[in-house]
């Protein structure tokens, strides 16, 4: 499958991806926050005072989400949020499942995508293939699954 063939699939646009991110963030918070509250008490709610509360905070706030997201991408090509909106991550060149290295690179490419006022994420709204900087760096695109006999629709 070639990504230049727009009849084959539709790129998932900015607002769909925002909804997927909100869903994923809520799910992560539902897992992480109770653990942090149990370990650190009310300090866990005063996050603005410190960057990192300790080892449990590091493991549950940074390591666990990274591992979970990469595993979801590896096994399902989508996080739960992307599954809800009917989207998945594919290799930008072939349209097939990206390599594990691409998934790992895509995750860590989120960091430079956020550096300059989040421009790397907002780039999705303006790019013709709806790629953020993390997608461009990893060589991936996010596509919207199309139902049989359904017209393709895109958002911003």
C-alpha positions as CSV (number, residue, x, y, z in Angstrom):
1,X,0.0,0.0,0.0
2,X,1.4,3.3,-0.9
3,X,0.6,6.4,1.1
4,X,0.3,8.5,-2.1
5,X,-2.8,6.5,-3.0
6,X,-5.4,8.5,-1.1
7,X,-8.2,6.1,-2.2
8,X,-6.6,3.4,0.0
9,X,-7.0,5.2,3.3
10,X,-7.6,8.6,4.9
11,X,-5.2,10.3,7.2
12,X,-6.5,10.9,10.8
13,X,-6.8,14.7,11.3
14,X,-5.8,16.9,14.1
15,X,-9.1,16.9,16.1
16,X,-9.5,13.2,15.9
17,X,-6.0,12.8,17.2
18,X,-6.7,15.3,20.0
19,X,-9.7,13.2,21.1
20,X,-7.5,10.1,21.1
21,X,-4.9,11.8,23.2
22,X,-7.5,13.0,25.7
23,X,-8.8,9.4,26.0
24,X,-5.3,8.0,26.5
25,X,-4.4,10.7,29.0
26,X,-7.5,10.0,31.1
27,X,-6.8,6.3,31.1
28,X,-3.2,6.8,32.2
29,X,-4.3,9.2,34.9
30,X,-6.8,6.7,36.2
31,X,-4.0,4.2,36.7
32,X,-1.2,6.5,37.8
33,X,-2.9,9.0,40.1
34,X,-4.3,6.5,42.6
35,X,-0.9,4.8,42.9
36,X,0.9,8.2,43.4
37,X,-1.7,9.2,45.9
38,X,-1.3,5.9,47.8
39,X,2.5,6.3,47.9
40,X,3.0,10.0,48.3
41,X,-0.3,11.2,49.8
42,X,-1.4,14.8,49.1
43,X,2.1,15.6,47.7
44,X,1.0,13.7,44.6
45,X,-1.7,16.4,44.0
46,X,0.8,19.2,44.4
47,X,2.7,18.3,41.3
48,X,3.6,21.9,40.5
49,X,6.0,22.1,43.5
50,X,8.3,19.4,42.3
51,X,9.2,17.8,39.0
52,X,9.6,14.3,40.3
53,X,8.4,12.9,43.7
54,X,10.6,9.8,43.7
55,X,11.2,6.4,42.2
56,X,7.6,5.3,42.2
57,X,6.6,8.6,40.5
58,X,9.3,8.1,37.8
59,X,8.2,4.5,37.2
60,X,4.5,5.2,37.1
61,X,4.5,8.6,35.4
62,X,7.2,8.0,32.8
63,X,8.3,4.4,32.4
64,X,4.9,2.7,32.6
65,X,3.2,5.0,30.1
66,X,6.1,4.7,27.6
67,X,6.1,0.9,27.8
68,X,2.3,0.6,27.6
69,X,2.1,3.0,24.6
70,X,4.9,1.3,22.7
71,X,3.3,-2.2,23.5
72,X,-0.1,-1.0,22.3
73,X,1.4,0.3,19.1
74,X,3.4,-2.9,18.6
75,X,0.5,-5.3,19.1
76,X,-2.5,-3.2,18.0
77,X,-0.9,-0.3,16.0
78,X,-3.0,2.0,18.2
79,X,-3.4,3.1,21.7
80,X,-6.9,2.8,23.3
81,X,-7.7,6.3,22.3
82,X,-6.8,5.6,18.6
83,X,-8.8,2.4,18.8
84,X,-11.9,4.4,19.9
85,X,-11.6,6.8,17.0
86,X,-10.9,4.0,14.6
87,X,-7.3,5.0,13.7
88,X,-4.0,3.2,13.6
89,X,-0.3,4.0,13.0
90,X,1.3,2.7,9.8
91,X,4.6,3.1,8.0
92,X,4.5,6.2,5.9
93,X,6.3,4.6,3.0
94,X,4.6,1.2,2.8
95,X,1.3,1.6,4.7
96,X,2.2,-1.5,6.6
97,X,2.9,-2.1,10.3
98,X,5.9,0.0,11.4
99,X,8.9,-1.7,13.0
100,X,9.4,-1.8,16.7
101,X,12.3,0.7,16.2
102,X,9.9,3.1,14.5
103,X,7.5,2.8,17.4
104,X,10.2,3.5,19.9
105,X,11.5,6.4,17.9
106,X,8.0,7.7,17.5
107,X,7.5,7.7,21.2
108,X,10.7,9.5,22.0
109,X,10.2,11.9,19.1
110,X,7.2,13.3,21.1
111,X,9.7,15.2,23.3
112,X,11.2,17.4,20.5
113,X,7.7,17.7,19.1
114,X,6.6,19.5,22.3
115,X,9.7,21.6,22.7
116,X,8.8,24.7,20.7
117,X,5.3,25.5,22.1
118,X,4.0,22.1,21.0
119,X,4.4,23.1,17.3
120,X,5.4,19.5,16.4
121,X,2.0,18.4,17.5
122,X,0.0,21.3,16.0
123,X,1.8,20.5,12.7
124,X,-0.7,17.7,12.2
125,X,-3.4,20.4,11.5
126,X,-1.4,21.9,8.6
127,X,0.5,18.9,7.1
128,X,-1.0,17.4,3.9
129,X,-0.5,13.9,5.3
130,X,-1.5,14.9,8.8
131,X,1.9,14.1,10.2
132,X,3.3,15.6,13.4
133,X,7.0,16.0,13.8
134,X,7.1,12.7,15.7
135,X,5.5,11.0,12.7
136,X,8.0,12.6,10.3
137,X,10.9,11.6,12.5
138,X,9.7,8.0,12.8
139,X,8.4,7.6,9.2
140,X,4.8,7.0,10.3
141,X,1.3,8.3,9.5
142,X,-1.9,7.8,11.4
143,X,-4.8,6.6,9.2
144,X,-8.5,6.4,9.9
145,X,-10.0,3.0,9.3
146,X,-12.8,3.2,6.7
147,X,-15.9,1.0,6.8
148,X,-16.9,-0.7,3.6
149,X,-19.0,1.5,1.3
150,X,-18.6,4.5,3.6
151,X,-17.5,7.8,2.1
152,X,-14.1,9.0,3.4
153,X,-14.2,12.1,5.6
154,X,-11.4,14.0,7.2
155,X,-11.1,16.8,9.7
156,X,-8.5,19.7,10.0
